[in-house]
Amino acid sequence: MPKTEYDYLITKYHHRFLDEHFKELEISRAEAPYLHRISKAGKMKMNDLIAELPFHKSHTTRAINQLEKDGYIIKETNPDDKRGYLLSVTQKGIELKDKVHKIFTDWDDLIDTVITDEDRMVLTNLTKKMYHLLREYYGEEDMINEIDV
């Protein structure tokens, strides 16, 4: 599926929306997905976080270090793997997590105002097809329980 100029523009507006809203919280668009995911897990291995989110390992390391520096998360050595880390959210991070989640939800709600149920079904089916093609191409296990393409 070729990219269109709309793909670029939508991404640009998405980043602009997130930047504007996260600025109020004093957390960056780059850090927010990590805080969101760690807070959902409670405690997780950094390697699992790297595997789950679609960002480069160095990006993850920078974001995690900044979240730790700002007091939102705790990074401690994993007792089962001295080379790895366990991540958990501090009280300060817990107080911020609902606000972070709301910003992501607000974006989705904004986009949903122009997408019909039929559009959503078509988009979901196309996305599933692309996911399964790419998963098979890379020979990876299915990360999603539903496989109805």
HELIX and SHEET records of a PDB file:
HELIX    1   1 GLU A    5  LEU A   25  1                                  21    
HELIX    2   2 ALA A   32  ALA A   41  1                                  10    
HELIX    3   3 MET A   46  GLU A   52  1                                   7    
HELIX    4   4 LYS A   57  LYS A   69  1                                  13    
HELIX    5   5 GLN A   91  ASP A  112  1                                  22    
HELIX    6   6 ASP A  117  TYR A  137  1                                  21    
SHEET    1   A 3 LYS A  43  LYS A  45  0                                        
SHEET    2   A 3 ASP A  81  VAL A  89 -1                                        
SHEET    3   A 3 ILE A  73  ASN A  78 -1                                        
END                                                                             
